[in-house]
């Protein structure tokens, strides 16, 4: 049986690709960040990690401490993640598992992937990217993959994205299978919902 081909879009300095590669999964990660070296990415992470954790500590009511037990535990987890990413990054780039690219235009063939994932980018940055960007990005994900999944559905301000309902209506009326599913992971309060869109012939 052929392995499912997966693309993670906007993956950033995450350990997803490294962990999936150890499980012999067929995963490609795409992000504009990958134009930089491991040393440059790690330096940037070290510059911002403490300020990000300080922002989390300043808004205690916006977070759920179940998977992560505290802001300090979150910081510790992020350090472990970046460590795994950096250890895998240069080798993964040589194997073309980490590719420089960004939405809404990706250099892949139509239906090249079984599954396209987008975590902590679309909807989260609704204040920075408008509705057309989201619509075009979802369209591009559906062009290259049979099914797409986007998580979470809240903005950085922990509010529902103003674009979600229109995206759901658009693709439901276009004949796609559209589902908003609850997931086990929740860090942002209320941020435990995932959008799944698939072709009906799937």
Sine and cosine of phi, psi and omega as CSV:
sin_phi,cos_phi,sin_psi,cos_psi,sin_omega,cos_omega
0.00,0.00,0.72,-0.70,-0.05,-1.00
-0.95,0.32,0.65,-0.76,0.02,-1.00
-0.93,0.37,0.62,-0.78,0.07,-1.00
-0.91,0.42,0.73,-0.68,-0.01,-1.00
-0.99,-0.12,0.85,-0.53,-0.14,-0.99
-0.85,-0.53,0.64,-0.77,0.13,-0.99
-0.84,-0.55,0.75,-0.66,0.11,-0.99
-0.96,-0.26,0.83,-0.56,-0.12,-0.99
-0.95,-0.33,0.79,-0.62,-0.09,-1.00
0.95,0.31,0.57,0.82,-0.10,-1.00
-0.93,0.36,-0.48,0.88,0.02,-1.00
0.88,0.48,-0.42,-0.91,-0.03,-1.00
-1.00,0.06,0.87,0.50,-0.04,-1.00
-0.97,-0.24,0.30,-0.96,-0.03,-1.00
-1.00,-0.08,0.04,1.00,-0.08,-1.00
-0.82,0.58,-0.78,0.63,-0.05,-1.00
-0.89,0.45,-0.71,0.70,0.00,-1.00
-0.87,0.50,-0.68,0.73,-0.03,-1.00
-0.94,0.35,-0.65,0.76,0.03,-1.00
-0.92,0.38,-0.58,0.82,0.03,-1.00
-0.90,0.44,-0.61,0.79,0.06,-1.00
-0.90,0.43,-0.46,0.89,0.04,-1.00
-1.00,0.00,0.16,0.99,0.01,-1.00
0.86,0.50,0.65,0.76,0.10,-1.00
-1.00,-0.06,0.46,-0.89,-0.05,-1.00
-0.99,-0.10,1.00,-0.02,-0.11,-0.99
-0.79,-0.61,0.71,-0.70,0.14,-0.99
-0.89,-0.46,0.70,-0.72,0.08,-1.00
-0.93,-0.35,0.69,-0.73,-0.03,-1.00
-0.83,-0.56,0.75,-0.66,0.02,-1.00
-0.25,-0.97,0.61,-0.79,0.08,-1.00
-0.89,0.46,-0.36,0.93,0.02,-1.00
-0.86,0.51,-0.45,0.89,-0.12,-0.99
-0.97,0.25,0.05,1.00,0.17,-0.98
-0.96,0.29,-0.26,0.97,-0.06,-1.00
-0.99,-0.16,0.33,-0.95,0.02,-1.00
-0.98,0.20,0.25,-0.97,0.06,-1.00
-0.85,0.53,-0.66,0.75,0.00,-1.00
-0.88,0.47,-0.68,0.74,0.00,-1.00
-0.92,0.38,-0.66,0.75,0.00,-1.00
-0.91,0.42,-0.69,0.72,0.01,-1.00
-0.90,0.43,-0.63,0.77,0.03,-1.00
-0.89,0.46,-0.67,0.74,0.02,-1.00
-0.91,0.42,-0.68,0.74,0.05,-1.00
-0.85,0.53,-0.73,0.68,-0.02,-1.00
-0.90,0.44,-0.48,0.88,0.04,-1.00
-0.93,0.36,-0.57,0.82,-0.19,-0.98
-0.95,-0.31,-0.28,0.96,-0.16,-0.99
-0.87,0.50,-0.67,0.74,-0.04,-1.00
-0.93,0.37,-0.61,0.80,0.02,-1.00
-0.93,0.38,-0.58,0.82,0.05,-1.00
-0.91,0.42,-0.71,0.70,0.02,-1.00
-0.91,0.42,-0.59,0.80,0.07,-1.00
-0.89,0.46,-0.62,0.78,0.05,-1.00
-0.90,0.43,-0.63,0.78,0.06,-1.00
-0.89,0.45,-0.71,0.70,0.00,-1.00
-0.89,0.45,-0.49,0.87,-0.03,-1.00
-0.98,0.21,-0.23,0.97,-0.02,-1.00
-0.79,-0.62,0.90,0.44,-0.15,-0.99
-0.89,0.46,-0.46,0.89,-0.05,-1.00
-0.98,0.19,-0.10,0.99,-0.04,-1.00
-1.00,-0.04,0.01,1.00,-0.18,-0.98
-0.78,-0.62,0.46,-0.89,0.04,-1.00
-0.91,-0.41,0.86,-0.52,-0.07,-1.00
-0.97,-0.23,0.97,0.22,0.06,-1.00
-0.89,-0.47,-0.89,0.45,0.08,-1.00
-0.90,0.43,-0.78,0.62,0.17,-0.99
-0.99,-0.10,0.70,-0.71,-0.13,-0.99
-1.00,0.08,-0.33,0.94,-0.07,-1.00
-0.19,-0.98,0.22,-0.97,0.10,-1.00
-0.83,0.56,-0.62,0.79,0.01,-1.00
-0.93,0.37,-0.58,0.81,0.07,-1.00
-0.92,0.39,-0.62,0.79,0.08,-1.00
-0.87,0.49,-0.70,0.72,0.03,-1.00
-0.87,0.48,-0.70,0.72,0.02,-1.00
-0.87,0.49,-0.67,0.74,0.02,-1.00
-0.89,0.45,-0.69,0.73,0.00,-1.00
-0.89,0.45,-0.58,0.82,0.06,-1.00
-0.91,0.42,-0.64,0.77,0.05,-1.00
-0.91,0.42,-0.65,0.76,-0.01,-1.00
-0.90,0.44,-0.75,0.66,-0.03,-1.00
-0.90,0.43,-0.53,0.85,0.04,-1.00
-0.89,0.45,-0.70,0.71,0.04,-1.00
-0.91,0.42,-0.67,0.74,0.00,-1.00
-0.88,0.47,-0.77,0.64,-0.05,-1.00
-0.88,0.47,-0.63,0.77,0.00,-1.00
-0.89,0.45,-0.47,0.88,-0.07,-1.00
-0.99,-0.15,-0.33,0.94,-0.30,-0.95
-0.88,0.48,-0.83,0.56,-0.09,-1.00
-0.91,0.42,-0.65,0.76,0.06,-1.00
-0.90,0.44,-0.66,0.75,0.02,-1.00
-0.91,0.42,-0.58,0.81,0.07,-1.00
-0.90,0.43,-0.66,0.75,0.04,-1.00
-0.87,0.48,-0.57,0.82,0.02,-1.00
-1.00,0.03,0.12,0.99,0.03,-1.00
0.86,0.51,0.62,0.79,0.15,-0.99
-1.00,-0.05,-0.36,0.93,0.08,-1.00
-0.90,-0.44,0.91,-0.40,-0.13,-0.99
-0.85,-0.52,0.72,-0.70,0.08,-1.00
-0.96,0.28,0.82,-0.58,0.01,-1.00
0.04,-1.00,0.21,-0.98,-0.02,-1.00
-0.35,-0.94,0.44,-0.90,0.11,-0.99
-0.93,0.36,0.48,-0.88,0.18,0.98
-0.99,-0.15,0.39,0.92,-0.02,-1.00
-0.71,-0.71,0.90,-0.43,-0.04,-1.00
-0.87,-0.48,0.61,-0.79,-0.12,-0.99
-1.00,0.00,0.90,0.45,0.01,-1.00
-0.71,-0.70,0.37,-0.93,0.00,-1.00
-0.96,0.29,0.39,-0.92,0.08,-1.00
-0.87,0.49,0.73,-0.68,0.04,-1.00
0.84,0.55,0.58,0.81,0.02,-1.00
-0.96,0.28,-0.41,0.91,-0.08,-1.00
-0.88,-0.48,0.47,-0.88,0.12,-0.99
-0.98,0.20,-0.59,0.81,-0.11,-0.99
-0.59,-0.81,0.74,-0.68,0.10,-0.99
-0.89,-0.45,0.77,-0.64,-0.03,-1.00
-0.90,-0.44,0.60,-0.80,0.11,-0.99
-0.66,-0.75,0.93,-0.37,-0.08,-1.00
-0.90,-0.44,0.79,-0.61,0.09,-1.00
0.86,0.52,0.71,0.71,0.13,-0.99
-0.62,-0.79,-0.97,0.24,0.04,-1.00
-0.88,0.48,0.60,-0.80,-0.08,-1.00
0.95,0.30,-0.69,0.72,-0.01,-1.00
-0.87,0.50,-0.62,0.78,-0.03,-1.00
-0.97,-0.23,0.67,0.74,-0.02,-1.00
-0.89,0.46,-0.45,0.89,0.03,-1.00
-0.95,0.30,-0.33,0.94,-0.07,-1.00
-0.97,-0.25,-0.44,0.90,-0.03,-1.00
-0.82,-0.57,0.77,-0.64,-0.14,-0.99
-0.99,0.16,-0.02,-1.00,-0.05,-1.00
-0.88,0.48,-0.69,0.73,-0.01,-1.00
-0.87,0.50,-0.63,0.78,0.05,-1.00
-0.88,0.48,-0.70,0.72,0.01,-1.00
-0.90,0.43,-0.71,0.71,0.00,-1.00
-0.87,0.48,-0.72,0.69,-0.01,-1.00
-0.92,0.39,-0.58,0.82,0.01,-1.00
-0.93,0.36,-0.68,0.73,0.05,-1.00
-0.89,0.45,-0.66,0.75,0.04,-1.00
-0.87,0.50,-0.66,0.75,0.01,-1.00
-0.92,0.38,-0.65,0.76,0.05,-1.00
-0.88,0.48,-0.66,0.75,0.01,-1.00
-0.95,0.31,-0.42,0.91,0.07,-1.00
-0.92,0.40,-0.64,0.77,-0.12,-0.99
-1.00,-0.09,-0.18,0.98,-0.09,-1.00
-0.68,-0.74,0.48,-0.88,0.04,-1.00
-0.94,0.35,-0.59,0.81,-0.02,-1.00
-0.65,-0.76,0.57,-0.82,0.06,-1.00
-0.80,-0.59,0.48,-0.87,0.06,-1.00
-0.68,-0.73,0.75,-0.66,-0.04,-1.00
-0.80,-0.59,0.74,-0.68,-0.05,-1.00
-0.50,-0.87,0.59,-0.80,-0.21,0.98
-0.99,0.14,-0.08,-1.00,-0.05,-1.00
-0.94,-0.34,0.20,0.98,0.05,-1.00
-0.98,-0.18,0.33,-0.94,0.11,-0.99
-1.00,0.08,0.06,-1.00,0.07,-1.00
-0.87,0.49,-0.42,0.91,0.02,-1.00
-1.00,0.04,0.20,0.98,0.01,-1.00
0.89,0.46,0.51,0.86,0.08,-1.00
-0.94,-0.34,0.47,-0.88,0.09,-1.00
-0.86,0.51,0.67,-0.74,0.02,-1.00
-0.88,0.47,0.72,-0.70,0.02,-1.00
-0.93,0.37,-0.17,0.99,-0.06,-1.00
-0.99,-0.15,-0.20,0.98,-0.14,-0.99
-0.88,0.48,-0.77,0.64,-0.06,-1.00
-0.86,0.50,-0.66,0.75,-0.01,-1.00
-0.93,0.37,-0.61,0.79,0.06,-1.00
-0.89,0.45,-0.70,0.71,0.02,-1.00
-0.87,0.49,-0.73,0.68,0.01,-1.00
-0.88,0.47,-0.69,0.72,-0.05,-1.00
-0.86,0.51,-0.74,0.67,-0.09,-1.00
-0.99,0.14,-0.42,0.91,0.14,-0.99
-0.91,0.41,-0.73,0.69,0.00,-1.00
-0.93,0.37,-0.40,0.92,0.02,-1.00
-0.99,0.13,-0.01,1.00,0.11,-0.99
1.00,-0.08,0.22,0.97,0.03,-1.00
-1.00,0.04,0.37,-0.93,0.18,-0.98
-0.99,0.13,0.88,-0.48,-0.08,-1.00
-0.84,-0.55,0.76,-0.64,-0.03,-1.00
-0.61,-0.79,0.67,-0.74,0.20,-0.98
-0.96,-0.28,0.92,-0.40,-0.13,-0.99
-0.92,-0.40,0.59,-0.81,0.07,-1.00
-0.99,0.17,0.64,-0.77,0.05,-1.00
-0.88,-0.48,0.27,-0.96,-0.05,-1.00
-0.97,0.26,-0.51,0.86,-0.09,-1.00
-0.99,0.17,0.77,-0.64,0.06,-1.00
-0.56,-0.83,0.91,-0.40,0.12,-0.99
-0.95,-0.31,-0.84,0.54,0.17,-0.98
-0.92,0.39,0.69,-0.72,0.04,-1.00
-0.87,0.49,0.86,-0.51,-0.04,-1.00
1.00,0.08,-0.03,1.00,-0.04,-1.00
-1.00,-0.03,0.79,0.61,-0.02,-1.00
-0.85,-0.53,0.49,0.87,0.01,-1.00
-0.87,-0.49,0.60,-0.80,-0.03,-1.00
-0.80,-0.60,0.66,-0.75,0.07,-1.00
-1.00,-0.04,0.79,-0.61,0.06,-1.00
-0.86,-0.51,0.80,-0.60,0.06,-1.00
-0.78,-0.63,0.74,-0.67,-0.02,-1.00
-0.60,-0.80,0.39,-0.92,0.11,-0.99
-0.94,0.35,0.63,-0.78,-0.06,-1.00
-0.91,0.43,-0.39,0.92,0.01,-1.00
-0.99,0.13,0.07,1.00,-0.01,-1.00
-0.93,0.37,0.00,0.00,0.00,0.00
